[in-house]
Amino acid sequence: MTTLRTLLFALAIAATPLATSAATPQSDAEHARLATLAGHWAVVQTMWTSPGKAPQVDRGSAMITPVLNGSRLRQELHIDARDKPFDGLGYLGYDNASHEYYSTWMDINFPGIIVATGGYDAAGASYTFRTTLADGVNPGAKIGLREVLHAIDANHFSYEYHEDRGKGEALAVRLEYTRVN
């Protein structure tokens, strides 16, 4: 009897709309567009650390993989920086309920997680995400952050981080991705 009850309970749960939508691959235009970013990428990172100072340019690689039944992309980024290697982990996705794209980011240099939301501009083939985060250098201060992913073509895209520390927005990091075949 317990086995029959367990089976009936499992069937009832599987029949609910939430379980059904979680079990089916994402096939809408938003998720399909994001899926084109999956693959192995060579990366050039340009980082501006101080105004008026030349940027630091380093190379690395990224693996972008569909996860959770294709509903999100997971990026593992490694940069062979001159001073110390850099590793980061991020996710991109689209929330069908809020109709917003989102980006999350964690890395070895930042103690928290960046969670940003935004939209897609078809004319510019770009995603723009916005958020604010705590300033690790100035306790209590916030940093405005605008991230822009620009899809150049099937084999190239860029990702930029623009920071606003109260003196206007400035480009802090640009990552240029080239697909590795």
C-alpha positions as CSV (number, residue, x, y, z in Angstrom):
1,M,0.0,0.0,0.0
2,T,2.8,2.4,0.8
3,T,4.5,1.8,-2.5
4,L,1.1,2.4,-4.3
5,R,0.7,5.7,-2.3
6,T,4.2,6.8,-3.2
7,L,3.6,6.0,-6.9
8,L,0.3,7.9,-6.9
9,F,1.9,10.9,-5.1
10,A,4.8,10.9,-7.6
11,L,2.3,10.8,-10.6
12,A,0.3,13.6,-9.1
13,I,3.3,15.8,-8.6
14,A,4.5,15.0,-12.2
15,A,1.2,16.1,-13.6
16,T,1.3,19.6,-12.1
17,P,2.2,22.5,-14.4
18,L,5.2,23.5,-12.3
19,A,6.7,20.0,-12.6
20,T,5.9,19.8,-16.3
21,S,7.5,23.2,-17.2
22,A,10.6,22.3,-15.2
23,A,10.9,19.0,-17.0
24,T,10.6,20.4,-20.6
25,P,13.5,22.1,-22.4
26,Q,13.3,25.8,-22.9
27,S,12.3,26.4,-26.5
28,D,11.2,30.1,-26.6
29,A,13.0,32.7,-28.6
30,E,14.8,34.2,-25.5
31,H,16.4,30.9,-24.4
32,A,17.2,29.9,-28.0
33,R,19.0,33.2,-28.5
34,L,21.1,32.7,-25.3
35,A,21.8,29.1,-26.3
36,T,23.9,30.4,-29.3
37,L,26.5,31.5,-26.8
38,A,27.3,27.9,-25.7
39,G,30.7,26.7,-26.6
40,H,34.5,27.0,-25.9
41,W,35.9,30.5,-26.3
42,A,39.3,32.2,-26.4
43,V,39.1,35.4,-24.3
44,V,41.0,38.7,-24.3
45,Q,40.4,40.6,-21.1
46,T,41.2,44.4,-21.0
47,M,41.0,45.9,-17.5
48,W,41.2,49.5,-16.5
49,T,42.3,49.9,-12.9
50,S,43.0,53.6,-12.7
51,P,41.9,56.6,-14.8
52,G,44.7,57.8,-17.1
53,K,46.6,54.6,-16.6
54,A,47.1,52.1,-19.5
55,P,44.8,49.0,-19.2
56,Q,46.1,45.6,-18.4
57,V,45.5,43.1,-21.2
58,D,45.5,39.3,-20.5
59,R,44.3,36.2,-22.3
60,G,42.3,33.2,-21.2
61,S,39.5,30.9,-22.0
62,A,35.9,30.3,-21.2
63,M,33.6,27.3,-21.4
64,I,29.9,28.2,-21.7
65,T,27.6,25.3,-21.1
66,P,23.8,24.9,-21.1
67,V,22.6,23.7,-17.7
68,L,19.3,22.8,-15.9
69,N,17.7,21.5,-19.0
70,G,18.9,24.3,-21.2
71,S,17.2,27.0,-19.1
72,R,20.5,28.7,-18.1
73,L,24.1,29.1,-19.4
74,R,27.0,28.5,-17.0
75,Q,30.3,30.2,-17.8
76,E,33.6,29.1,-16.3
77,L,36.2,31.7,-17.1
78,H,40.0,31.5,-16.6
79,I,42.3,34.3,-17.3
80,D,46.1,33.8,-17.3
81,A,46.8,37.2,-15.8
82,R,50.4,38.3,-15.4
83,D,50.2,39.0,-11.7
84,K,47.9,36.1,-10.7
85,P,45.5,33.8,-12.5
86,F,41.9,34.8,-12.4
87,D,38.9,32.4,-12.2
88,G,35.2,33.3,-12.3
89,L,31.9,31.6,-12.6
90,G,28.7,33.1,-13.9
91,Y,25.2,32.2,-15.1
92,L,23.0,33.8,-17.8
93,G,19.3,33.2,-18.2
94,Y,15.9,34.4,-19.0
95,D,13.0,34.5,-16.4
96,N,9.7,33.7,-18.2
97,A,7.7,35.0,-15.3
98,S,9.4,38.5,-15.0
99,H,10.3,38.7,-18.7
100,E,13.8,39.8,-17.7
101,Y,17.2,38.5,-18.6
102,Y,19.6,38.0,-15.6
103,S,23.3,37.6,-15.1
104,T,25.1,36.3,-12.0
105,W,28.8,36.5,-11.4
106,M,31.3,35.2,-8.8
107,D,35.1,35.3,-8.9
108,I,38.2,34.9,-6.8
109,N,38.7,38.6,-6.4
110,F,35.1,39.6,-5.3
111,P,33.8,38.3,-2.0
112,G,30.1,38.4,-3.0
113,I,27.9,37.6,-5.9
114,I,26.7,40.0,-8.5
115,V,23.1,39.6,-9.6
116,A,22.0,41.9,-12.4
117,T,18.8,42.0,-14.5
118,G,18.0,43.6,-17.8
119,G,16.7,43.2,-21.3
120,Y,17.7,42.5,-24.9
121,D,17.9,45.1,-27.7
122,A,17.4,43.4,-31.1
123,A,18.6,46.4,-33.1
124,G,21.9,46.5,-31.3
125,A,22.1,42.7,-30.7
126,S,23.0,43.4,-27.1
127,Y,21.9,42.5,-23.6
128,T,22.1,45.2,-20.9
129,F,22.1,44.2,-17.2
130,R,22.1,46.7,-14.3
131,T,22.6,46.4,-10.5
132,T,24.3,48.0,-7.6
133,L,26.8,46.4,-5.3
134,A,28.7,47.2,-2.1
135,D,32.0,49.0,-2.6
136,G,34.7,46.9,-0.9
137,V,37.1,49.9,-0.7
138,N,34.6,52.4,0.8
139,P,32.4,50.8,3.4
140,G,28.7,51.9,3.1
141,A,29.2,53.2,-0.4
142,K,27.5,51.6,-3.5
143,I,28.8,51.0,-7.0
144,G,26.4,51.2,-9.9
145,L,27.1,48.5,-12.4
146,R,26.0,48.2,-16.0
147,E,27.0,45.1,-17.9
148,V,26.6,44.9,-21.7
149,L,26.9,41.7,-23.8
150,H,27.2,42.5,-27.5
151,A,26.6,39.6,-29.9
152,I,28.8,40.5,-32.8
153,D,28.3,37.3,-34.9
154,A,28.1,33.5,-34.4
155,N,31.8,33.3,-33.4
156,H,32.4,36.6,-31.5
157,F,30.8,38.5,-28.6
158,S,32.0,41.0,-26.0
159,Y,31.0,41.6,-22.4
160,E,31.7,44.9,-20.7
161,Y,31.5,46.0,-17.1
162,H,30.8,49.8,-16.6
163,E,31.1,51.0,-13.1
164,D,29.7,54.2,-11.5
165,R,31.5,55.1,-8.3
166,G,29.7,58.5,-8.0
167,K,31.8,60.3,-10.5
168,G,30.1,59.1,-13.7
169,E,30.3,55.8,-15.4
170,A,33.6,54.3,-16.6
171,L,34.5,51.2,-18.5
172,A,36.3,48.9,-16.0
173,V,36.6,45.5,-17.9
174,R,36.0,44.4,-21.4
175,L,36.1,40.7,-22.3
176,E,36.3,39.8,-26.0
177,Y,35.3,36.2,-26.9
178,T,36.2,34.3,-30.0
179,R,34.8,30.8,-30.6
180,V,37.3,28.0,-30.5
181,N,36.5,25.4,-33.2
